[in-house]
């Protein structure tokens, strides 16, 4: 199976889309800023033009009132010839019919203006038709005085601004597209090694790991996390393989024995057949017990009974254990004692905890009571760290030190001559792990101690 690729389909790449979204956001921001700048700039220039037109109109109108229109016409000529704003200013004096008396432009089309105040007006000056922004008033004589400036300079500034803005937009779009493509390629190259490794793992090569770079970035940390997960998966798969092999090995022998016994049944006498049936029945019951324990361990390791936790009074629970097993110990010449320090309560499943303690006590009975004088002591106490300590001690032979790490493996028996299935401590380990506790084994001088640490109930 070839690795998934976005070549030829850049839009399928999330890196491309994110980079493009960022570029679009940047472009939108730039357009908004340019629009605000444009509106402010045009507004300020228009306001200045209007203010200048009103001031000039007011001054010339006052001049006409004080000195007459003949003087006004001369003042207009002086104004047009002073060399100030001569390229943009518009000054026109017309009669009531719109005929120009003096000025530097003509109204297009020629007519008598009826709208006074600030307005836009088409005029012809130096052979060119222009758009002007002017202030208009009617003098006492009925003549019309028009003062303002053409809009060519403002239009030129607007066009230059629009061209510059359009160029900036095009540049941003090009940078956004090229940056998105480059970012997609960079991310795709980093992700390719992860995809290749996961594909190899999916085909069964669990030893493959993602190569890590020296950079402490997101991909390196992601690769580290995935490698840790692959380590755990490989460990679990090895464990499953080991358990499967062990189960097959341990069940094959009793099943073969049962099969051979059944085949030989036809040659036996009725009495021997009855005894054979009883032995086969016991063998099948033992197999059923093994399967039941294996299922219980699997259920515990899957955490299926975690919701049943509650505060368990260990004094009551250990009293039941003592009532159940102390007579058994006395029957074989030994003792079983329970020592409580305070009133410890564990956050646990009472039935599971009782099952674990029963397993430990039965193990202690099996090994410590091989000879008279066997002793079992169970102690329980709560610590200041929110932990309940449970210890089951005996004065038996203990366990060879090199076998201590294997005690919780399924079907492992430290003393192979003793009967059993090798699942008791595996079950205890699963129960303790389900409770979030810890399990420790220690050889005493003499004897053996199993130490359980469980969360205390608040």
Residue pairs with C-beta under 8 A, 6 or more apart in sequence:
1 199
3 192
3 195
3 196
3 199
4 195
5 188
6 12
6 13
6 16
6 184
6 188
10 16
10 180
10 181
10 184
11 17
13 184
13 187
13 188
15 180
15 183
15 184
15 186
15 187
15 188
16 180
16 181
16 183
16 184
17 180
18 183
19 176
19 179
19 180
19 183
19 184
20 176
20 177
20 180
22 176
23 172
23 173
23 175
23 176
23 177
23 179
23 180
24 176
26 172
26 176
27 169
27 172
27 173
27 176
30 168
30 169
30 172
31 169
34 165
34 168
38 158
38 161
38 165
41 157
41 161
42 154
42 158
45 154
45 157
46 133
46 154
49 133
49 148
49 149
49 151
49 154
50 118
50 133
50 135
52 149
53 118
53 133
53 134
53 135
53 147
53 148
53 149
54 118
54 135
56 79
56 89
56 91
56 135
56 147
56 148
57 135
57 136
57 137
57 145
57 147
60 72
60 75
60 76
60 79
60 91
60 145
60 147
61 137
61 139
61 145
63 71
63 72
63 75
64 71
64 72
64 139
64 140
64 145
65 140
67 75
69 93
69 139
69 141
69 143
72 93
72 139
72 145
73 93
73 101
73 102
76 91
76 93
76 102
76 103
77 102
79 89
79 91
80 86
80 89
80 91
80 103
80 104
85 149
88 149
88 150
88 152
88 153
89 104
89 148
89 149
90 103
90 104
90 105
90 123
90 125
90 130
90 132
90 134
90 146
90 147
90 148
90 149
90 150
91 103
91 104
91 146
91 147
92 100
92 102
92 103
92 104
92 105
92 106
92 107
92 123
92 144
92 145
92 146
92 147
93 100
93 101
93 102
93 103
93 143
93 144
93 145
93 146
94 100
94 101
94 103
94 107
94 112
94 143
94 144
94 146
95 101
95 142
95 143
95 144
96 112
96 142
96 143
96 144
97 112
98 107
98 110
98 111
98 112
98 113
98 144
99 110
100 106
100 107
101 143
103 146
104 125
105 123
105 124
105 125
105 130
105 132
106 123
106 124
106 125
107 113
107 121
107 122
107 123
107 146
108 122
108 123
108 124
108 129
112 144
113 121
113 136
113 144
113 146
115 136
116 136
116 137
116 138
117 135
117 136
117 137
118 133
118 134
118 135
119 133
119 134
119 136
120 131
120 132
120 133
120 134
120 151
121 131
121 132
121 133
121 134
121 136
121 146
121 148
122 129
122 130
122 131
122 132
123 129
123 130
123 132
123 150
124 130
125 150
130 150
130 151
130 152
131 150
131 151
131 152
131 155
132 148
132 149
132 150
132 151
133 148
133 149
133 150
133 151
134 146
134 147
134 148
134 149
135 146
135 147
135 148
136 144
136 145
136 146
137 144
137 145
138 144
138 145
139 145
190 219
191 219
193 210
193 211
193 223
194 210
194 219
194 222
194 223
194 226
197 208
197 209
197 210
197 211
197 226
198 226
200 208
201 208
201 230
201 233
206 230
206 233
206 234
206 237
207 234
208 230
209 227
209 230
210 223
210 226
210 227
211 223
212 220
212 223
212 224
212 227
213 219
213 220
243 410
246 409
246 410
246 411
247 294
247 410
247 411
249 411
250 290
250 411
250 421
250 422
251 287
251 290
254 283
254 286
254 287
255 287
257 283
258 280
258 283
258 284
261 276
261 279
261 280
261 283
262 280
264 276
265 273
265 276
265 277
268 276
286 421
289 421
290 421
290 423
293 421
293 423
293 426
293 427
294 410
294 423
296 427
296 430
297 410
297 423
297 426
297 427
297 430
299 305
300 352
300 427
300 430
300 431
300 433
300 434
301 430
301 433
301 434
303 434
305 349
305 352
305 434
306 434
308 349
309 347
309 348
309 349
309 435
310 347
310 348
310 349
310 350
310 457
311 345
311 346
311 347
311 457
312 345
312 346
312 347
312 348
312 349
312 350
312 353
312 457
313 343
313 345
314 340
314 344
314 345
314 346
314 380
314 388
314 390
315 340
315 343
315 344
315 380
317 350
317 353
317 354
317 357
318 338
318 340
318 357
318 378
318 380
319 338
320 354
321 338
321 354
321 357
321 358
321 361
321 378
322 336
322 337
322 338
322 378
324 358
325 336
325 358
325 361
325 362
325 365
325 376
326 335
326 336
328 336
328 365
329 335
329 336
329 365
329 369
329 374
329 376
332 365
332 369
332 372
332 374
333 369
333 372
333 373
333 374
334 365
334 368
334 369
334 372
334 373
334 374
334 375
334 376
335 374
335 375
335 376
336 361
336 375
336 376
336 377
336 378
337 375
337 376
337 377
337 378
338 377
338 378
338 379
338 380
339 377
339 378
339 379
339 380
340 379
340 380
340 381
341 379
341 380
341 381
341 382
342 381
342 382
343 382
344 380
344 381
344 382
344 388
344 456
345 382
345 388
345 456
345 457
346 353
346 388
346 390
346 435
346 454
346 455
346 456
346 457
347 435
347 454
347 455
347 456
347 457
347 458
348 435
348 454
348 455
349 434
349 435
352 431
352 434
352 435
353 431
353 435
353 454
355 427
355 431
356 427
356 428
356 431
356 432
356 452
357 378
357 390
357 392
359 424
359 425
359 427
359 428
360 392
360 428
360 450
361 376
361 378
361 392
362 424
363 424
363 425
364 376
364 392
364 394
364 396
364 448
365 374
365 376
366 418
366 420
367 394
367 396
367 397
367 415
367 418
367 448
368 374
368 375
368 376
368 394
368 395
368 396
368 447
368 448
369 396
370 396
370 397
373 395
374 394
374 395
374 396
375 394
375 395
375 447
376 392
376 393
376 394
377 391
377 392
377 393
377 394
378 390
378 391
378 392
378 393
379 389
379 390
379 391
379 393
380 388
380 389
380 390
380 391
381 388
381 389
382 388
382 389
382 456
383 389
383 456
386 455
386 456
386 458
387 453
387 454
387 455
387 456
388 453
388 454
388 455
388 456
389 451
389 452
389 453
390 451
390 452
390 453
390 454
391 449
391 450
391 451
391 452
392 449
392 450
392 452
393 444
393 447
393 448
393 449
393 450
394 447
394 448
395 444
395 446
395 447
396 446
396 447
396 448
397 415
397 446
397 448
398 443
398 444
398 446
398 447
398 448
399 407
399 414
399 441
399 443
399 448
400 414
401 443
403 412
403 414
404 441
404 443
406 412
406 414
407 414
407 425
407 441
408 425
408 426
408 428
408 429
408 439
409 422
409 426
410 422
410 423
410 426
411 421
411 422
411 423
412 422
413 420
413 422
428 439
428 450
428 452
429 439
432 438
432 439
432 452
432 454
433 439
435 454
435 455
436 454
436 455
437 452
437 453
437 454
437 455
438 452
438 453
439 450
439 451
439 452
439 453
440 450
440 451
440 453
441 448
441 449
441 450
441 451
442 448
442 449
442 451
443 449
